[in-house]
Amino acid sequence: MVPLRIHAKFLLLLLGILVIVFSIFTMIQTSIAARLLWLFSGMLIVMGCAIYAAIRRLVLLPLWSLHQGAEIIQKGNLGHQIPVEGRDEFADLARSFNEMASRLKETLDGLENTVRTRSTELNENVRLMQGILASISSGVALLTRDGHVKLMNRQGVQILRRVKEDLVGSHLTEIVPETQAFLHARAGAREEIVVQMPGGNSIPIGFTSSPYAAGGGDRECRIVVFQDLTELKALQAEHLDREWFAAIGRVVASVAHEIRNPLFGISAIGQIFERELKDPAQQELCRALLAETKRLNQLVEELLVYGRPMKLLREDTDLRVLWEEVLDQHREELRERGIKVTGDYAVRHPIAYFDPSQVRQVFQNLLRNAIEATPDGGSISITMLLADKFLIFRVTDNGSGIPQDNLEHVFDPFYTTKPKGTGLGLAICRKIMRDHGGDIAIESTVGVGTTVSITLPYGSFAEAEAIGLA
């Protein structure tokens, strides 16, 4: 509908015409003139109405239709079409307006599809990035220039032993002061820091820091990738210890080899003196000499075993039978001292693929230590069981036990609490077990007893051959 202000303008125009006519009528004041004036006024009124109707139909209504269409499109309805009637300029304008609205709608639909596609791709990229950050074992942090945390993955929060809510959005160096190095490190350089943890302990952290231009480069950020180096440092220390022990072992083996020949000569001479000398005191000295020579020779043998690389001669062996053979060698001593050997070692277990002579040496050492630690009338318990792919063999005595301070050093070479011990027995046992892919451990309680456990992987020759051990 045409606005009221347009109707009002035309009504005012007609009213003005009437006022003018009335004024002229007053001035003339003649009946003929009045009649002519009324006729003229009526004609003017009719002509005005006709002109208004024509203008309304030809101008005002098309303009109002265009105005309404513009308002509808302005509200977002780009699919609205203005009715087109006739072939005049307003009809051409309406057609142009409809065509413009259609093109705008096509453009907007295309932009919406593009935005929808880009949003889907962006969401997928965000999920992919989150998956990558969650799957890597390193910590990843995005820091602003002044050190505020914009992003940090779960691993990074765990490495720093903090809560994610406390880190993201906070100044990292205020929470973890040592991370100040993150902001000043050379780009791409591998560096290390030591971070004090909330519990009081400290951990080494290795990191690389690289600049990253965020937000179009208006503000430079840093991406920091960092790792907990505790395990790596422990492995490096263990590797250095192994290299050091290997070097010492080579030196010891070389020295032991040089000592062996003179010991053989001394032993031979002592045996001759023992046969030839008649004085009992001198014979006693010779026997003491031979005993010490035998002890030194045993030490040399143990040094050679510990120091030289061990070549394992593996074969399918029944661990139960091997233990029975070792036990038979000590039955007389066990009987004389009244020591009972109990346990389930007689139960049949799978055949294991290992070097029987080396494992026999381990059994001999463990049984010897158990017998020496067990009082007369005591007992030794033997247990054999399976766990996953390992055989576990345990020897438990009811002796006096080992103090905790000594327990930490029982596998150290040359460490012994025995008056005549060499301190190499358990060190050699551990070397043999680890060469087989197993291990050895000791648990002890003072006044209760000691348990030694060896773990040995089992399997047949065919299984070992399949993985390249045979």
DOMARBA-167548 format. One record per residue (C-alpha): residue number from 1; residue in one letter; x, y, z. Coordinates in steps of 0.001 Angstrom, whole numbers, plus 500000, padded with zeros to 6 digits. Each point is the difference from the previous one (the first is absolute). Layout:
N
{NUM,a,{X,Y,Z}},
...
//
This chain:
470
{1,m,{500000,500000,500000}},
{2,v,{501146,503555,499174}},
{3,p,{501252,501819,503133}},
{4,l,{497587,502500,501640}},
{5,r,{502503,502852,499576}},
{6,i,{499569,499801,496183}},
{7,h,{496184,500130,500263}},
{8,a,{500291,502923,502373}},
{9,k,{502106,501977,497543}},
{10,f,{497394,499658,497243}},
{11,l,{497156,500871,502372}},
{12,l,{501860,503111,501051}},
{13,l,{500421,500859,496313}},
{14,l,{496224,499700,499384}},
{15,l,{499293,501963,503146}},
{16,g,{502316,502759,498781}},
{17,i,{498123,500124,496681}},
{18,l,{496683,500359,501833}},
{19,v,{501390,502777,502167}},
{20,i,{501202,501875,496928}},
{21,v,{496641,499547,498268}},
{22,f,{498127,501177,503060}},
{23,s,{502194,503076,500262}},
{24,i,{499359,500890,496367}},
{25,f,{496270,499407,500522}},
{26,t,{499958,502427,502899}},
{27,m,{501768,502630,497981}},
{28,i,{497758,499802,496959}},
{29,q,{496712,499525,501869}},
{30,t,{497926,499644,496865}},
{31,s,{497725,497113,499271}},
{32,i,{501327,499355,496504}},
{33,a,{503563,500137,501142}},
{34,a,{499187,497760,502920}},
{35,r,{498406,497464,497761}},
{36,l,{502938,500060,497638}},
{37,l,{502308,499732,502953}},
{38,w,{498116,497031,501406}},
{39,l,{500132,498368,496581}},
{40,f,{503685,500752,499704}},
{41,s,{500597,498729,503539}},
{42,g,{498149,496781,499319}},
{43,m,{502022,499476,496838}},
{44,l,{503189,500611,501961}},
{45,i,{498902,497538,502661}},
{46,v,{499149,497338,497430}},
{47,m,{503242,500605,498143}},
{48,g,{501943,499878,503298}},
{49,c,{498389,496717,500924}},
{50,a,{500675,498578,496563}},
{51,i,{503609,501165,500130}},
{52,y,{500362,498553,503531}},
{53,a,{498525,496686,498893}},
{54,a,{502331,499862,497013}},
{55,i,{503041,500952,502059}},
{56,r,{499026,497510,502678}},
{57,r,{499612,497181,497502}},
{58,l,{502991,500825,497814}},
{59,v,{502484,501339,502572}},
{60,l,{499053,499592,503642}},
{61,l,{498933,496341,499980}},
{62,p,{503106,498777,498062}},
{63,l,{502230,502074,502290}},
{64,w,{498308,498578,503087}},
{65,s,{500349,496476,498605}},
{66,l,{503717,500612,499472}},
{67,h,{500236,501453,503517}},
{68,q,{498308,496963,501541}},
{69,g,{502231,497600,498020}},
{70,a,{503114,501843,501160}},
{71,e,{498888,499746,503642}},
{72,i,{499259,496258,499673}},
{73,i,{503406,499361,498390}},
{74,q,{501616,502175,502649}},
{75,k,{498579,497611,502621}},
{76,g,{501851,497090,498341}},
{77,n,{497376,498521,497676}},
{78,l,{502036,500086,496801}},
{79,g,{497545,497659,498299}},
{80,h,{497242,502641,499947}},
{81,q,{498892,501141,496523}},
{82,i,{498261,503345,499268}},
{83,p,{496897,499606,497774}},
{84,v,{500691,501358,496491}},
{85,e,{497137,501571,498018}},
{86,g,{500247,501777,496674}},
{87,r,{503020,501007,498021}},
{88,d,{500767,503462,501332}},
{89,e,{503109,501231,501824}},
{90,f,{498679,498838,503391}},
{91,a,{499460,496488,498615}},
{92,d,{503568,500018,498673}},
{93,l,{501225,501210,503376}},
{94,a,{498024,497224,501763}},
{95,r,{501444,497368,497653}},
{96,s,{503511,501327,500618}},
{97,f,{499298,500021,503725}},
{98,n,{498789,496359,499895}},
{99,e,{503033,498963,497967}},
{100,m,{502327,501739,502456}},
{101,a,{498273,498260,502939}},
{102,s,{500304,496603,498243}},
{103,r,{503697,500529,499400}},
{104,l,{500483,501104,503579}},
{105,k,{498213,496841,501155}},
{106,e,{502181,497810,497763}},
{107,t,{503114,501742,501272}},
{108,l,{498873,499671,503620}},
{109,d,{499128,496318,499516}},
{110,g,{503427,499433,498477}},
{111,l,{501684,501804,502895}},
{112,e,{497984,497987,502520}},
{113,n,{501006,496741,498299}},
{114,t,{503620,501129,499947}},
{115,v,{499875,500993,503672}},
{116,r,{498316,496700,500860}},
{117,t,{502659,498036,498107}},
{118,r,{502841,502007,501523}},
{119,s,{498490,499613,503471}},
{120,t,{499793,496230,499529}},
{121,e,{503617,499900,498813}},
{122,l,{501079,502226,502886}},
{123,n,{498203,497815,502543}},
{124,e,{501599,496919,498476}},
{125,n,{503431,501635,500141}},
{126,v,{499410,500996,503615}},
{127,r,{499001,496431,500895}},
{128,l,{503039,498692,498133}},
{129,m,{502292,502421,501827}},
{130,q,{498458,499074,503338}},
{131,g,{500453,496308,499186}},
{132,i,{503643,500538,499051}},
{133,l,{500695,502030,503140}},
{134,a,{498303,497369,502152}},
{135,s,{501876,497083,498417}},
{136,i,{503583,501264,500130}},
{137,s,{502030,499267,503100}},
{138,s,{501549,503471,500179}},
{139,g,{498523,503081,501582}},
{140,v,{498959,502776,497608}},
{141,a,{499293,503588,501089}},
{142,l,{499081,503162,498104}},
{143,l,{501267,503061,501881}},
{144,t,{499496,503702,499354}},
{145,r,{502954,502354,499837}},
{146,d,{499716,500804,503703}},
{147,g,{499635,496332,501012}},
{148,h,{496252,499510,500381}},
{149,v,{498788,496498,499153}},
{150,k,{497524,499959,497109}},
{151,l,{500023,496218,499551}},
{152,m,{501604,496958,501642}},
{153,n,{499303,496322,499322}},
{154,r,{499268,497370,502644}},
{155,q,{503532,498555,499939}},
{156,g,{501500,503434,500661}},
{157,v,{497764,500504,503024}},
{158,q,{501003,496567,501331}},
{159,i,{503721,500664,499473}},
{160,l,{499790,503247,501988}},
{161,r,{497889,498265,502707}},
{162,r,{497420,502789,499890}},
{163,v,{496265,500450,499307}},
{164,k,{498986,501148,496511}},
{165,e,{497579,502623,501323}},
{166,d,{502864,501580,501981}},
{167,l,{502260,500200,496942}},
{168,v,{497887,501071,497013}},
{169,g,{499590,503776,500026}},
{170,s,{502599,500448,502743}},
{171,h,{503550,501254,499897}},
{172,l,{502040,496785,499840}},
{173,t,{503168,501397,501587}},
{174,e,{498026,501061,503078}},
{175,i,{498886,496394,500533}},
{176,v,{503185,498269,498775}},
{177,p,{502828,502575,500219}},
{178,e,{502524,497753,498240}},
{179,t,{497968,500214,496775}},
{180,q,{501276,503555,499459}},
{181,a,{502501,498276,497707}},
{182,f,{497096,499086,497665}},
{183,l,{499661,503656,498977}},
{184,h,{503656,500737,499308}},
{185,a,{501273,496787,498424}},
{186,r,{501493,500041,496516}},
{187,a,{497513,498884,497379}},
{188,g,{500220,496250,499431}},
{189,a,{502875,499508,502466}},
{190,r,{499790,497019,502362}},
{191,e,{500382,501201,503597}},
{192,e,{499504,498581,503487}},
{193,i,{498779,501364,503322}},
{194,v,{499404,498497,503437}},
{195,v,{496519,500708,501364}},
{196,q,{499084,499875,503671}},
{197,m,{496808,498000,500470}},
{198,p,{497275,500751,502579}},
{199,g,{500980,496925,502035}},
{200,g,{503537,501285,500475}},
{201,n,{501776,497772,497502}},
{202,s,{501430,501320,496738}},
{203,i,{499900,498628,496466}},
{204,p,{502118,500765,496922}},
{205,i,{498037,501339,497023}},
{206,g,{501265,500267,496449}},
{207,f,{498282,502439,497644}},
{208,t,{500056,501790,496658}},
{209,s,{498413,503417,499528}},
{210,s,{498991,501513,496654}},
{211,p,{498336,503334,499147}},
{212,y,{496483,499962,498589}},
{213,a,{498194,503000,498478}},
{214,a,{496399,499883,501172}},
{215,g,{497128,502236,498908}},
{216,g,{501576,501111,496735}},
{217,g,{503366,500646,501550}},
{218,d,{498879,502864,502223}},
{219,r,{501263,498225,503112}},
{220,e,{502760,497404,500101}},
{221,c,{499394,496832,502028}},
{222,r,{502196,497001,500772}},
{223,i,{499343,496305,499553}},
{224,v,{501904,497969,502593}},
{225,v,{500395,496219,499788}},
{226,f,{501397,498444,503193}},
{227,q,{500634,496549,501518}},
{228,d,{500710,498502,503407}},
{229,l,{503601,498747,499780}},
{230,t,{499979,498029,503256}},
{231,e,{499898,496573,498348}},
{232,l,{502437,501052,497276}},
{233,k,{502481,501277,502581}},
{234,a,{499658,496729,501932}},
{235,l,{500637,497982,496817}},
{236,q,{503008,502157,499169}},
{237,a,{501374,499499,503503}},
{238,e,{499396,496262,499740}},
{239,h,{501697,499922,496614}},
{240,l,{503003,501852,501399}},
{241,d,{500108,497599,502953}},
{242,r,{499916,497041,497643}},
{243,e,{502762,501457,497888}},
{244,w,{502038,500677,503123}},
{245,f,{499453,496496,501364}},
{246,a,{500757,498529,496589}},
{247,a,{503287,501890,499888}},
{248,i,{500832,498970,503561}},
{249,g,{499015,496434,499140}},
{250,r,{502412,499909,497078}},
{251,v,{502800,501307,502208}},
{252,v,{499163,497515,502769}},
{253,a,{499823,497094,497559}},
{254,s,{503374,500952,498565}},
{255,v,{501563,500227,503461}},
{256,a,{498356,496751,501100}},
{257,h,{501359,498224,496938}},
{258,e,{503501,501207,500843}},
{259,i,{499633,498819,503612}},
{260,r,{498751,496535,499074}},
{261,n,{503381,498659,498749}},
{262,p,{502016,501039,503088}},
{263,l,{497272,498541,502229}},
{264,f,{500264,496701,498162}},
{265,g,{503751,499962,500655}},
{266,i,{499587,500903,503672}},
{267,s,{497381,497271,500436}},
{268,a,{502248,497392,498354}},
{269,i,{502957,500942,502196}},
{270,g,{497817,499935,503127}},
{271,q,{498793,496493,499154}},
{272,i,{503612,498855,499593}},
{273,f,{500987,501560,503342}},
{274,e,{497026,498352,501688}},
{275,r,{501162,496564,498827}},
{276,e,{503703,500507,500694}},
{277,l,{499993,501822,503329}},
{278,k,{499799,497844,503130}},
{279,d,{499609,502664,502653}},
{280,p,{496278,500231,500962}},
{281,a,{500220,503766,500494}},
{282,q,{501455,500443,496532}},
{283,q,{497349,497714,498508}},
{284,e,{497329,502119,501678}},
{285,l,{501509,503121,498405}},
{286,c,{499948,498271,496613}},
{287,r,{496352,499055,500413}},
{288,a,{499187,503605,500926}},
{289,l,{501941,501134,496934}},
{290,l,{498073,497598,497768}},
{291,a,{496670,501090,501533}},
{292,e,{500753,503658,499315}},
{293,t,{501212,499110,496530}},
{294,k,{496725,498174,499375}},
{295,r,{498026,503007,501274}},
{296,l,{501985,502364,497761}},
{297,n,{499493,497690,497052}},
{298,q,{496245,499994,500685}},
{299,l,{500097,503797,500106}},
{300,v,{501828,500044,496664}},
{301,e,{497380,497701,498491}},
{302,e,{497201,502232,501261}},
{303,l,{501780,503090,498673}},
{304,l,{500311,498387,496597}},
{305,v,{496303,499050,500008}},
{306,y,{498945,503487,501063}},
{307,g,{502371,501927,497760}},
{308,r,{499866,498227,496655}},
{309,p,{497040,499932,497590}},
{310,m,{497903,496931,500640}},
{311,k,{499082,497721,497109}},
{312,l,{496881,498081,500892}},
{313,l,{499735,496400,498856}},
{314,r,{496239,499643,500146}},
{315,e,{498088,496751,499862}},
{316,d,{496594,498716,501051}},
{317,t,{500314,499312,503728}},
{318,d,{497680,498992,502809}},
{319,l,{500599,502495,502805}},
{320,r,{498659,497541,502585}},
{321,v,{502538,497315,499035}},
{322,l,{502810,502575,500064}},
{323,w,{499097,501023,503546}},
{324,e,{499906,496351,501136}},
{325,e,{503555,499551,498678}},
{326,v,{501236,503002,502009}},
{327,l,{498105,498885,503091}},
{328,d,{501520,496504,499827}},
{329,q,{503489,501501,500347}},
{330,h,{499081,501473,503408}},
{331,r,{497730,497334,501484}},
{332,e,{502679,498661,502324}},
{333,e,{500698,503432,501486}},
{334,l,{496290,500696,500320}},
{335,r,{499484,496681,501782}},
{336,e,{502884,500596,502404}},
{337,r,{498689,503454,500985}},
{338,g,{496376,498898,500150}},
{339,i,{498840,502543,497421}},
{340,k,{496779,499044,498226}},
{341,v,{499338,500964,496393}},
{342,t,{496299,500363,499231}},
{343,g,{497883,501426,497202}},
{344,d,{498361,499151,496693}},
{345,y,{503145,499800,497894}},
{346,a,{499134,496404,499087}},
{347,v,{496959,501141,498001}},
{348,r,{500611,499714,496280}},
{349,h,{500302,503273,498134}},
{350,p,{500456,500901,496316}},
{351,i,{503335,499353,498339}},
{352,a,{502057,503210,499843}},
{353,y,{502634,500910,497427}},
{354,f,{503146,501223,501792}},
{355,d,{503621,499176,500811}},
{356,p,{499800,497207,502628}},
{357,s,{503590,500413,501244}},
{358,q,{499524,503714,500669}},
{359,v,{496631,499554,501735}},
{360,r,{501477,497100,502008}},
{361,q,{502662,502412,501245}},
{362,v,{497238,502399,501108}},
{363,f,{498212,497171,501853}},
{364,q,{503224,498950,501704}},
{365,n,{500681,503543,501158}},
{366,l,{496468,500511,501304}},
{367,l,{499913,496676,501836}},
{368,r,{503462,500610,501451}},
{369,n,{498929,503410,501337}},
{370,a,{496759,498548,501408}},
{371,i,{501839,497180,501788}},
{372,e,{502512,502430,501525}},
{373,a,{497212,502310,501169}},
{374,t,{497776,497253,501437}},
{375,p,{500655,498837,503595}},
{376,d,{500289,496317,500842}},
{377,g,{496579,498410,500074}},
{378,g,{498560,502777,497840}},
{379,s,{498222,499723,496656}},
{380,i,{500338,501138,496403}},
{381,s,{496891,500385,497846}},
{382,i,{500076,499709,496201}},
{383,t,{497168,501346,497816}},
{384,m,{499597,499772,496235}},
{385,l,{497106,501641,498156}},
{386,l,{499002,501408,496630}},
{387,a,{499154,503648,499262}},
{388,d,{499212,500986,496418}},
{389,k,{503030,498817,498022}},
{390,f,{502352,499719,502973}},
{391,l,{501031,497325,502444}},
{392,i,{500440,501362,503527}},
{393,f,{502283,498056,502341}},
{394,r,{500173,501011,503682}},
{395,v,{502355,498868,502758}},
{396,t,{498944,500996,503534}},
{397,d,{501989,499407,503183}},
{398,n,{499121,500693,503635}},
{399,g,{503346,501485,500908}},
{400,s,{500823,503278,501695}},
{401,g,{499153,502104,496940}},
{402,i,{501871,502874,498369}},
{403,p,{499879,503589,501349}},
{404,q,{498465,502536,497642}},
{405,d,{503264,501947,499642}},
{406,n,{501796,496848,498844}},
{407,l,{497086,498865,497808}},
{408,e,{500512,502981,497679}},
{409,h,{503546,498847,499175}},
{410,v,{499769,496209,499813}},
{411,f,{500309,500021,496194}},
{412,d,{502958,502392,499960}},
{413,p,{503246,498308,498887}},
{414,f,{502414,499200,502868}},
{415,y,{497433,500911,502640}},
{416,t,{499753,497292,502664}},
{417,t,{499321,499586,503705}},
{418,k,{501622,496568,500158}},
{419,p,{503502,499669,501471}},
{420,k,{501266,498072,496966}},
{421,g,{497531,501040,497323}},
{422,t,{501093,501449,496668}},
{423,g,{496925,502190,499546}},
{424,l,{499484,498795,496435}},
{425,g,{497501,497177,500457}},
{426,l,{496765,501963,499787}},
{427,a,{501452,502444,497461}},
{428,i,{500757,497027,497734}},
{429,c,{496517,498563,500599}},
{430,r,{498413,503254,498912}},
{431,k,{502225,500167,496920}},
{432,i,{499019,496445,499010}},
{433,m,{496284,500681,500504}},
{434,r,{500066,503235,498016}},
{435,d,{501949,498352,497207}},
{436,h,{497109,497511,499795}},
{437,g,{497422,502807,499892}},
{438,g,{498982,499473,503619}},
{439,d,{500920,501589,503326}},
{440,i,{500642,499341,503687}},
{441,a,{498641,501721,503104}},
{442,i,{500417,499659,503766}},
{443,e,{497532,500676,502808}},
{444,s,{501105,499696,503593}},
{445,t,{498781,500743,503508}},
{446,v,{502417,500025,502909}},
{447,g,{499213,497161,502412}},
{448,v,{497582,498326,497551}},
{449,g,{501962,498924,496946}},
{450,t,{500823,500720,496377}},
{451,t,{498319,499191,496682}},
{452,v,{501933,500038,496726}},
{453,s,{497897,499961,496808}},
{454,i,{501289,499360,496510}},
{455,t,{497873,500630,496926}},
{456,l,{500795,498019,496876}},
{457,p,{498154,500153,496659}},
{458,y,{498958,496578,498780}},
{459,g,{499310,498516,496602}},
{460,s,{501159,497200,497748}},
{461,f,{502852,499983,497511}},
{462,a,{497505,500483,497179}},
{463,e,{498575,503128,501653}},
{464,a,{503455,501393,500619}},
{465,e,{501039,499265,496434}},
{466,a,{496947,501883,498729}},
{467,i,{501114,503205,501771}},
{468,g,{503698,499562,499205}},
{469,l,{501319,498804,503366}},
{470,a,{501055,496528,498871}},
//
